[in-house]
Amino acid sequence: MSTNQPVGIPFQNPTDYTGPEKNIIPIRRFPRRPLSTDKRYRIGQFAILGKNPTTGVEGELWYLANFDSNGDAMWLQFTSGSTAGVDALLTDDGAPAVGPDIAGIIDVFGGTGITTSGQDPGTAVTINLDGSVVGQTITGDAGGDLSPTAGNWNILGGTVASGTTPIATSGAVSTLTINAQISQALAATDATKIGLSNFNSTHFSVDANGFVALAGSGATLQFDADAGSATPTAGIINILGDAPQGSTTSAAGNTVTITNTSATETQIGVSELATDAEAIAGTDSVRTIVPTSLKAKLGVQTADGIAYGQGDSSAIGWTAGLNDGELAIGSTAGVPAASTLTAGTGVTITNAANSITIDAAAAVPLTFPTDSGTATPAANALSILGGTGISTSGAGSTVTVTLDTPVIVADGGSGRTTATEYAVICGGTTTTNPHQSIASVGTASQVLTSNGAGALPTFQNAGGSGSGAWVWLNTITADDTSDSMIWDNTYINGTYDNYMILADSLVPAANSWFAIHVSDDNASTWITTGYLSTVRTFVGAGLVANNVVINFPLSGYVLQEVGTQELIGWSGQIYLNDLTTTTRVRYSSSGSYASVGDTRVLHLGGGSAPLALDVDAIRLFFDGGNFDTGKAHLYGMRNF
């Protein structure tokens, strides 16, 4: 220690003293009880409360025991007196007892319905019941608030006479009585009249759960009827009449009356029986007729006789029994009688059991045979009517049959009554207009030649010798639904050996090469191998040659395909020779078309099939899609 350092306790912080005397107790005077925020002191620091402290009592002694995890000071108070302080509290839960925390504090909190109070500097903790949670009084329908006596309430049960309150409570001092009213007989349901009841054991049974049921030997449980049985619903069995069947019911007191309705023409019911006289008179509309009275009304029924009336108030009369062929024939002066028919002129009558046959005499015609079928009169009349182009008329005893002239085309005629001598007759300008004669009969060696649709043919000089001329067979128009134009054995047959196809601007739907296939099974399959053909396509100044074995080509490939330009499709001639002979099929073609990119192409082709075929079908086709537009005409050359 320095020679200049005074010996003793430095005033500012005696706990820093390190001299030879270390039994000095550091102590500070506080104006109040120390707080957790008084943490600028070292552990072991003492604090004594000075005069007139703001909290606590003068002379209280505290010391700094420790610092908690948050760094707050933990001050503990030294107790004084002749008895020891509280070290722990034992609760209803038993040991171990509740001890103080590190600050020396034991918390006393209230539970449900309990509150605690008390603060320093006081020394008392008050434990109170919370009146808003724990009841202190009970209140009934009458008697006001009831407080317990010696901590106890009496809650008793009882009964009262029937009234309008099923359950009521009343109180006095510390006793609350709960009263249930006695039940009563009622005409209708009423919740205010509910009460305690007991049941007649003769008619009812009550099980351990209080369920009430009708006893087996007690009140009626079921009514058995002619058909079926009825059981009560809600204690009620309905006894009802059936008005349509003539019964009704009524009830009063303990009596149910069943009434049967009187029968009428529209109502089923009960009625009185009529006498024979009443049944014969027929004037009574209430009584019922039975078979014996009906027999009186029907009169004395003669066997095989016919009934006839004798007036509303008399019994029915009967003729004598009828013999074969007899009828009941009336009389102005008397009653009907049985008699036979008398035959007139031209009539014969034959009577038999249950039949009368009336025939015409042999001289009277009964049927009228015709060229087709036989007519018979109906209602004594025979109709003579005109057929197609024929009319009939009648007057007096005469029927006239007249032919309508001219007979129109629709009726199978010509629509005309005259014709040019030796002239050819042709159809009319429509399907039903009159026929027409051509203008001239021509001269020797002239032939009748068509002038096209809508014009009459005329005789003209023949255009050739008649041998080897091309004959038009068929035209196919492209419709964008097929990639082929096919002619089968309808056209390719033994009639012609040589054929020509004239193509009129055939345009594909997509760029395609163009070719021909042949078939020898009527287009069921197409020959696609063994062709010996070549094609030359001229594009500008260039020449492209292709040899083909799968078909007869009609265009080049790739850049020489037929393009899709409208109106400049493939046009030209295709010749097919010896299709139906034993020699090889040969073809030649020439044409022009617009290729890809609108390039103009000239085509020449030719070749033959590898074997002798009996071709009966040919087809034109584009390999890349359907025909879009254009036409193809097939011609045959007559054999010679």
VEXNUBA-803978 format. One line per 3 residues: number of its first residue (from 1); their letters; for each residue x, y, z of C-alpha. Coordinates in steps of 0.001 Angstrom, whole numbers, padded with zeros to 6 digits. Example, Ala and Ser with C-alpha at 12.3 -4.5 7.8 and 13.67 -1.06 7.14 Angstrom:
// residues 2
1	AS	012300,-004500,007800; 013670,-001060,007140 .
***
This chain:
// residues 640
1	MST	000000,000000,000000; 001244,003499,-000781; 002479,005638,002134 .
4	NQP	000139,008363,000981; -002940,006102,001094; -005001,006732,004217 .
7	VGI	-005652,003699,006415; -009365,002710,006766; -012489,002351,004571 .
10	PFQ	-012750,004484,001530; -016123,006291,001719; -017045,005825,-001900 .
13	NPT	-016805,002017,-002074; -015684,000228,001069; -016098,-003142,-000624 .
16	DYT	-013019,-002336,-002653; -010909,-002183,000527; -007956,-004632,000387 .
19	GPE	-006166,-003777,003555; -005253,-006155,006351; -008588,-005620,008078 .
22	KNI	-011315,-007418,006024; -014115,-007882,008572; -015736,-004613,007791 .
25	IPI	-019457,-004845,006798; -020292,-002548,003846; -023597,-000743,004509 .
28	RRF	-025504,002092,002863; -028465,004169,004111; -031458,003986,001711 .
31	PRR	-034426,006410,001647; -036714,003551,000617; -036716,-000211,000266 .
34	PLS	-034163,-001355,-002346; -035476,-002226,-005815; -034367,-004658,-008521 .
37	TDK	-033051,-001631,-010401; -030601,-000881,-007566; -027891,-002982,-009209 .
40	RYR	-024776,-000747,-009110; -023667,-002459,-005913; -021671,-005612,-005325 .
43	IGQ	-023131,-008829,-003970; -023097,-008620,-000152; -023949,-004927,000003 .
46	FAI	-026166,-004039,003030; -028859,-001382,002952; -030620,000119,005982 .
49	LGK	-033677,002305,005691; -033178,005807,006995; -035572,008130,008733 .
52	NPT	-039021,008544,007224; -038487,006187,004262; -040923,006455,001312 .
55	TGV	-041450,002712,001525; -040798,000319,004339; -040034,001061,007998 .
58	EGE	-037048,002936,009389; -034339,000518,010448; -035256,-002319,008004 .
61	LWY	-032087,-004122,006976; -031616,-005541,003454; -028709,-007144,001643 .
64	LAN	-027914,-007783,-002043; -028078,-011557,-002404; -027500,-011997,-006150 .
67	FDS	-028397,-010909,-009705; -030931,-012800,-011821; -030476,-013891,-015454 .
70	NGD	-031678,-010474,-016656; -029086,-008674,-014484; -031671,-007324,-012011 .
73	AMW	-030701,-007015,-008324; -032172,-009528,-005867; -032417,-007826,-002403 .
76	LQF	-033459,-009847,000644; -034722,-008420,003983; -033403,-009469,007370 .
79	TSG	-036274,-010260,009729; -036277,-009452,013422; -038322,-010377,016459 .
82	STA	-038654,-013261,018836; -040231,-015645,016243; -038817,-016932,013015 .
85	GVD	-040105,-015643,009634; -042176,-017678,007163; -040008,-020209,005356 .
88	ALL	-042759,-022147,003450; -046541,-022563,003049; -048284,-025954,003095 .
91	TDD	-051447,-026117,000875; -054333,-028592,000528; -052123,-030396,-001996 .
94	GAP	-049846,-031486,000910; -046058,-031796,000981; -043730,-030591,-000296 .
97	AVG	-044605,-027114,000922; -044356,-024005,-001235; -041069,-022181,-000537 .
100	PDI	-039919,-018654,-001395; -038226,-017796,-004672; -034654,-016483,-004813 .
103	AGI	-035982,-013061,-003854; -037496,-014594,-000712; -041094,-014109,-001928 .
106	IDV	-043978,-016615,-001680; -046880,-015697,-003992; -050403,-016046,-002612 .
109	FGG	-052902,-015988,-005534; -056636,-016595,-005553; -058178,-019538,-007457 .
112	TGI	-061641,-019692,-009100; -064005,-017546,-007067; -061130,-016442,-004653 .
115	TTS	-059266,-013124,-004622; -056277,-012020,-002434; -055213,-008540,-001350 .
118	GQD	-052506,-006849,000745; -049405,-004710,000067; -046375,-003327,001905 .
121	PGT	-046102,-001704,004332; -048987,-003733,005624; -048303,-007208,007003 .
124	AVT	-051699,-008848,006314; -052871,-010890,003308; -056668,-010980,002917 .
127	INL	-058393,-013908,001113; -061914,-013130,-000150; -064675,-015069,-001978 .
130	DGS	-065648,-013562,-005385; -069408,-013057,-005204; -069711,-012964,-009007 .
133	VVG	-068300,-016514,-009226; -069103,-018298,-005953; -072770,-018148,-004851 .
136	QTI	-073507,-016617,-001541; -077303,-016766,-001736; -079961,-018765,-003665 .
139	TGD	-083263,-017306,-004918; -086473,-019165,-005778; -089800,-018121,-007373 .
142	AGG	-090824,-016731,-003956; -089141,-015941,-000606; -086322,-013669,-001835 .
145	DLS	-082579,-014297,-001474; -081681,-017116,000935; -078364,-017176,002771 .
148	PTA	-076960,-020418,004196; -077258,-021256,007847; -073938,-022527,009241 .
151	GNW	-072763,-022785,005595; -075699,-024987,004544; -078838,-024625,002435 .
154	NIL	-081800,-027038,002600; -083275,-027845,-000873; -086507,-029832,-000447 .
157	GGT	-089090,-031307,-002846; -092881,-031219,-002668; -096170,-031221,-004601 .
160	VAS	-098972,-028688,-005006; -102465,-028817,-006453; -102917,-028563,-010221 .
163	GTT	-102569,-025104,-011668; -100705,-023402,-014489; -097094,-023773,-013310 .
166	PIA	-095644,-027276,-013735; -092618,-026590,-011459; -092318,-023738,-008875 .
169	TSG	-089798,-022920,-006111; -090249,-021013,-002834; -087876,-020235,000046 .
172	AVS	-087659,-019202,003710; -084507,-018564,005808; -082022,-021133,004344 .
175	TLT	-084542,-023633,002930; -085620,-023740,-000782; -088613,-025972,-001646 .
178	INA	-089181,-027269,-005224; -092882,-028044,-005846; -094337,-030014,-008798 .
181	QIS	-098035,-029570,-009541; -100437,-032533,-009697; -101677,-033333,-013257 .
184	QAL	-105277,-032698,-014332; -107764,-033842,-017004; -107801,-031605,-020108 .
187	AAT	-109702,-031408,-023404; -106623,-030299,-025389; -102842,-030130,-025014 .
190	DAT	-101521,-027368,-022735; -097882,-027144,-021626; -098805,-025076,-018558 .
193	KIG	-100949,-027929,-017184; -098197,-030557,-017120; -097971,-032272,-013740 .
196	LSN	-097143,-035430,-011826; -099461,-038389,-012428; -099804,-042026,-011541 .
199	FNS	-101536,-044608,-013724; -104241,-047195,-013204; -102309,-050451,-013149 .
202	THF	-105315,-052279,-014590; -105022,-050387,-017854; -101400,-049244,-017974 .
205	SVD	-097914,-050544,-017273; -094886,-048407,-016381; -091385,-049801,-016764 .
208	ANG	-088243,-048962,-014775; -087509,-046084,-017168; -090945,-044542,-016651 .
211	FVA	-092251,-045636,-020058; -096064,-045936,-019996; -097890,-048476,-022168 .
214	LAG	-101434,-049818,-022383; -101789,-053011,-020389; -102730,-056146,-022367 .
217	SGA	-106033,-056631,-020524; -106796,-052928,-020294; -108030,-050456,-022928 .
220	TLQ	-108761,-051602,-026482; -105591,-051759,-028613; -107097,-052900,-031938 .
223	FDA	-110386,-053078,-033876; -110678,-056029,-036227; -112785,-055481,-039368 .
226	DAG	-113990,-057733,-042216; -110773,-056766,-043955; -107777,-055644,-041920 .
229	SAT	-107466,-054221,-038402; -107287,-050665,-037002; -105070,-049522,-034170 .
232	PTA	-105153,-046117,-032434; -102989,-043222,-033544; -102439,-040664,-030806 .
235	GII	-105104,-042641,-028849; -107734,-042237,-031583; -109422,-044752,-033886 .
238	NIL	-111490,-043175,-036699; -114843,-044783,-037511; -115649,-043362,-040945 .
241	GDA	-118306,-044008,-043526; -117809,-044410,-047292; -119986,-041779,-048975 .
244	PQG	-119607,-043164,-052522; -120750,-046551,-051176; -123738,-045021,-049344 .
247	STT	-122642,-044906,-045700; -121823,-042081,-043273; -121071,-041893,-039541 .
250	SAA	-121822,-039372,-036813; -120915,-039232,-033115; -122119,-037481,-029968 .
253	GNT	-121205,-038233,-026362; -120335,-041905,-026174; -122429,-042910,-029236 .
256	VTI	-121301,-043495,-032845; -124158,-043733,-035394; -123663,-045425,-038789 .
259	TNT	-126213,-044258,-041435; -126899,-045875,-044822; -127809,-043462,-047645 .
262	SAT	-130926,-044071,-049728; -130105,-045361,-053212; -130664,-043089,-056217 .
265	ETQ	-129731,-043243,-059889; -126372,-041671,-059014; -125844,-042883,-055442 .
268	IGV	-125220,-046362,-054082; -127372,-047004,-051032; -130322,-048945,-049582 .
271	SEL	-133805,-049011,-051107; -137253,-050674,-050787; -138259,-053433,-053258 .
274	ATD	-140927,-052642,-055856; -144116,-054725,-056251; -144998,-056388,-059599 .
277	AEA	-147592,-053687,-060265; -145078,-050939,-059529; -142552,-052631,-061798 .
280	IAG	-145098,-052912,-064666; -146317,-049324,-064230; -142722,-048037,-064353 .
283	TDS	-143490,-044764,-062562; -141604,-045355,-059281; -138051,-043905,-059242 .
286	VRT	-137107,-044977,-055688; -137867,-048663,-055250; -135734,-051484,-056606 .
289	IVP	-136995,-054075,-059101; -136111,-057692,-058356; -136174,-060537,-060927 .
292	TSL	-139753,-061619,-060104; -141061,-058088,-060715; -138968,-057862,-063892 .
295	KAK	-140614,-061075,-065093; -144029,-059469,-064625; -142937,-056470,-066734 .
298	LGV	-141612,-058776,-069469; -145030,-060421,-069832; -145785,-064002,-070882 .
301	QTA	-142781,-064887,-073028; -143724,-067102,-075983; -141058,-069567,-077071 .
304	DGI	-139497,-068461,-080415; -141691,-065351,-080318; -140720,-061710,-080869 .
307	AYG	-141327,-059119,-078136; -143335,-055961,-078878; -144339,-053041,-076748 .
310	QGD	-147859,-052360,-075470; -147266,-049007,-073751; -145179,-047738,-070812 .
313	SSA	-147620,-048897,-068149; -148331,-052380,-069624; -146418,-055638,-069758 .
316	IGW	-144480,-056463,-072934; -146392,-058547,-075548; -145053,-061479,-077611 .
319	TAG	-145861,-062848,-081060; -146390,-066519,-081736; -143319,-068647,-082292 .
322	LND	-141615,-067973,-085668; -141056,-070696,-088279; -138159,-070898,-090839 .
325	GEL	-137762,-067633,-092723; -140545,-065826,-090848; -140248,-062258,-089622 .
328	AIG	-142329,-060170,-087217; -144356,-057968,-089559; -146229,-055016,-088119 .
331	STA	-149832,-053962,-088602; -151319,-050474,-088276; -154540,-051963,-087011 .
334	GVP	-153128,-054507,-084571; -150140,-056148,-083041; -147177,-057570,-085073 .
337	AAS	-147505,-061120,-086397; -145104,-063743,-087738; -145065,-063962,-091568 .
340	TLT	-142746,-064628,-094572; -141584,-062229,-097318; -143256,-062272,-100738 .
343	AGT	-140952,-062418,-103806; -141417,-059679,-106422; -140591,-059638,-110170 .
346	GVT	-137079,-060904,-110934; -136566,-061984,-107330; -136556,-065395,-105685 .
349	ITN	-136775,-065999,-101913; -135639,-069147,-100162; -136480,-069617,-096462 .
352	AAN	-134437,-071823,-094139; -133687,-072138,-090464; -132383,-068742,-089308 .
355	SIT	-131881,-067519,-092898; -133657,-065883,-095820; -131941,-065975,-099232 .
358	IDA	-133026,-063285,-101694; -131635,-063754,-105213; -132129,-062086,-108548 .
361	AAA	-133866,-064196,-111114; -131713,-065910,-113757; -132414,-063154,-116345 .
364	VPL	-130991,-060382,-114102; -127176,-059812,-114414; -125374,-059697,-111076 .
367	TFP	-121747,-059222,-112240; -120018,-057382,-115099; -116782,-059048,-116278 .
370	TDS	-114173,-056706,-117878; -110731,-057091,-119512; -109250,-056847,-116011 .
373	GTA	-111457,-057924,-113110; -115223,-058129,-112562; -117530,-055360,-111300 .
376	TPA	-120573,-055970,-109136; -123312,-053438,-108339; -123208,-051548,-105032 .
379	ANA	-126378,-049986,-103640; -128162,-051145,-106847; -125796,-049070,-108986 .
382	LSI	-122934,-049967,-111327; -120565,-047101,-112186; -119119,-046803,-115710 .
385	LGG	-116229,-044375,-115355; -113577,-043149,-117759; -109932,-044108,-117379 .
388	TGI	-106815,-042242,-118522; -107745,-040149,-121560; -111350,-041421,-121526 .
391	STS	-114547,-039787,-120272; -118098,-041120,-119957; -121519,-039506,-119959 .
394	GAG	-125063,-040801,-119471; -128559,-039679,-120370; -131776,-041669,-120220 .
397	STV	-130896,-045286,-120802; -127648,-044484,-122730; -124036,-044392,-121512 .
400	TVT	-121505,-042759,-123919; -117728,-043523,-123709; -115531,-040790,-125296 .
403	LDT	-111739,-040752,-125969; -110111,-037476,-124971; -108017,-036134,-127897 .
406	PVI	-105231,-035429,-128197; -104106,-037856,-125505; -101552,-035943,-123410 .
409	VAD	-098035,-037240,-122843; -098608,-037628,-119111; -101440,-040079,-119932 .
412	GGS	-099314,-042091,-122346; -100206,-040198,-125542; -098194,-037931,-127819 .
415	GRT	-100061,-034717,-127073; -100810,-034251,-130776; -103312,-035457,-133381 .
418	TAT	-101194,-035108,-136546; -097588,-035797,-137636; -095350,-034871,-140608 .
421	EYA	-095335,-037632,-143163; -092243,-039885,-142847; -090636,-037502,-140340 .
424	VIC	-088880,-038701,-137208; -090884,-037965,-134029; -088883,-036702,-131036 .
427	GGT	-089734,-035877,-127442; -091197,-032524,-126462; -089369,-029559,-124979 .
430	TTT	-090152,-030942,-121493; -090941,-034422,-120203; -094680,-033815,-120548 .
433	NPH	-094894,-031422,-123545; -096275,-032730,-126909; -093974,-034730,-129161 .
436	QSI	-092269,-032975,-132091; -091510,-033902,-135720; -088081,-032963,-137159 .
439	ASV	-088136,-030357,-139857; -087143,-032572,-142799; -087093,-036214,-143746 .
442	GTA	-083625,-035715,-145322; -082249,-037322,-148416; -080725,-040694,-149231 .
445	SQV	-077357,-041413,-147528; -077857,-038680,-144917; -077694,-039677,-141289 .
448	LTS	-079711,-038356,-138369; -077292,-036163,-136430; -077651,-034574,-133016 .
451	NGA	-077508,-030799,-132809; -076869,-030845,-129077; -079113,-030433,-126036 .
454	GAL	-082149,-028217,-126549; -082354,-028731,-130342; -084048,-031280,-132612 .
457	PTF	-081714,-033547,-134584; -081519,-033148,-138344; -080539,-035329,-141268 .
460	QNA	-077020,-034406,-142386; -074379,-035758,-144701; -072247,-038429,-142965 .
463	GGS	-068860,-037189,-141698; -066855,-040290,-142779; -067011,-043858,-143931 .
466	GSG	-068132,-045045,-140530; -065105,-047241,-139747; -062424,-046374,-137161 .
469	AWV	-064182,-043283,-135758; -063721,-042348,-132084; -066828,-042841,-129943 .
472	WLN	-067300,-040794,-126765; -067913,-043075,-123800; -067805,-041055,-120565 .
475	TIT	-066680,-037797,-118906; -065455,-037462,-115296; -065392,-034044,-113598 .
478	ADD	-062979,-033476,-110682; -064750,-032657,-107375; -061886,-032696,-104823 .
481	TSD	-063157,-035913,-103207; -060855,-038485,-104845; -057246,-038839,-106001 .
484	SMI	-058316,-041070,-108916; -060481,-041026,-112035; -061484,-044646,-112722 .
487	WDN	-063158,-046326,-115705; -064076,-049979,-115004; -065404,-052742,-117252 .
490	TYI	-068553,-050720,-117867; -066404,-048911,-120454; -063218,-051027,-120753 .
493	NGT	-064472,-054233,-122349; -064302,-056139,-125620; -066286,-053487,-127483 .
496	YDN	-063112,-051449,-128156; -059420,-052346,-128319; -058086,-048802,-128388 .
499	YMI	-058960,-045905,-126102; -058172,-042216,-125933; -058397,-039904,-122925 .
502	LAD	-058647,-036167,-123532; -057597,-034290,-120380; -058934,-030770,-119864 .
505	SLV	-056756,-028838,-117354; -056562,-031422,-114554; -055301,-029658,-111393 .
508	PAA	-054288,-031502,-108180; -055053,-030258,-104666; -051311,-030449,-103905 .
511	NSW	-048188,-030604,-106103; -048112,-034177,-107463; -046736,-036324,-110228 .
514	FAI	-049372,-037648,-112642; -049664,-041242,-113942; -051857,-044133,-115172 .
517	HVS	-052407,-047590,-113647; -054161,-050528,-115309; -056106,-053413,-113712 .
520	DDN	-057145,-056863,-114896; -059634,-057515,-112031; -062104,-054672,-112644 .
523	AST	-060323,-052127,-110371; -060111,-054397,-107328; -056305,-054070,-107461 .
526	WIT	-053910,-052054,-109641; -050751,-053307,-111347; -047831,-051315,-109894 .
529	TGY	-044747,-053167,-111235; -043196,-054208,-114549; -044138,-051164,-116636 .
532	LST	-041682,-050342,-119445; -042186,-046646,-119976; -040281,-043441,-120423 .
535	VRT	-041252,-039788,-120123; -039653,-036637,-121499; -040412,-033264,-119943 .
538	FVG	-039283,-030065,-121585; -038770,-027162,-119214; -037612,-024032,-121030 .
541	AGL	-034645,-025122,-123148; -033892,-028114,-120918; -034907,-031740,-121256 .
544	VAN	-035534,-034159,-118386; -035897,-037893,-119054; -037229,-040526,-116661 .
547	NVV	-037693,-044278,-117073; -040565,-045639,-114973; -041531,-049237,-114065 .
550	INF	-044384,-048667,-111578; -046887,-046960,-113911; -047405,-045113,-117155 .
553	PLS	-046079,-041637,-116224; -047751,-038448,-117430; -045407,-035908,-115767 .
556	GYV	-041890,-035499,-114457; -040900,-035884,-110821; -039932,-033340,-108123 .
559	LQE	-039566,-029988,-109922; -041544,-031325,-112920; -044632,-032308,-110837 .
562	VGT	-048037,-030965,-111832; -048652,-027741,-109905; -051840,-026411,-108328 .
565	QEL	-052364,-023381,-110576; -056009,-023104,-111614; -056890,-023300,-115354 .
568	IGW	-053357,-024390,-116373; -053427,-027971,-115167; -052488,-031045,-117197 .
571	SGQ	-054080,-030904,-120678; -053396,-033333,-123512; -054094,-036720,-125081 .
574	IYL	-053439,-040204,-123765; -053692,-043209,-126075; -054045,-046777,-124777 .
577	NDL	-053790,-049560,-127355; -054588,-053292,-127277; -056147,-053199,-123788 .
580	TTT	-058285,-056299,-124306; -056078,-058362,-126625; -053299,-060823,-125974 .
583	TRV	-050581,-058393,-127038; -048774,-056047,-124710; -050730,-052981,-123596 .
586	RYS	-049124,-049856,-125042; -049557,-046196,-124247; -048433,-042837,-125575 .
589	SSG	-049175,-039380,-124265; -048504,-035724,-124896; -049534,-032779,-122826 .
592	SYA	-048589,-029560,-121146; -049076,-028130,-117662; -047790,-025638,-115111 .
595	SVG	-045280,-027175,-112719; -044077,-026070,-109267; -043484,-022311,-109238 .
598	DTR	-045731,-021840,-112296; -043064,-023264,-114648; -044514,-024326,-117994 .
601	VLH	-043765,-027967,-118892; -044235,-029908,-122132; -044647,-033664,-121646 .
604	LGG	-044136,-036615,-124025; -044388,-040214,-122857; -044755,-043761,-124062 .
607	GSA	-044243,-047390,-123135; -045877,-050767,-122582; -046842,-053227,-119863 .
610	PLA	-044469,-056172,-119356; -046957,-058927,-120110; -049972,-059481,-122262 .
613	LDV	-052914,-058402,-120063; -056665,-058471,-120477; -057141,-054966,-119031 .
616	DAI	-060664,-054163,-117830; -060063,-050950,-115810; -057797,-047905,-115968 .
619	RLF	-057263,-044961,-113670; -055666,-041519,-113770; -054224,-040444,-110426 .
622	FDG	-052189,-037797,-108628; -049804,-039248,-106047; -049972,-036280,-103671 .
625	GNF	-053670,-035632,-103206; -057130,-035391,-104765; -058143,-033964,-108104 .
628	DTG	-059119,-030335,-107539; -060539,-029146,-110890; -060706,-030265,-114524 .
631	KAH	-062343,-032910,-116690; -061290,-036112,-118459; -063174,-037534,-121487 .
634	LYG	-062897,-041242,-122467; -063297,-042290,-126120; -063197,-045724,-127720 .
637	MRN	-062224,-046604,-131311; -064527,-049063,-132983; -062859,-052340,-133909 .
640	F	-062210,-052825,-137601 .
***
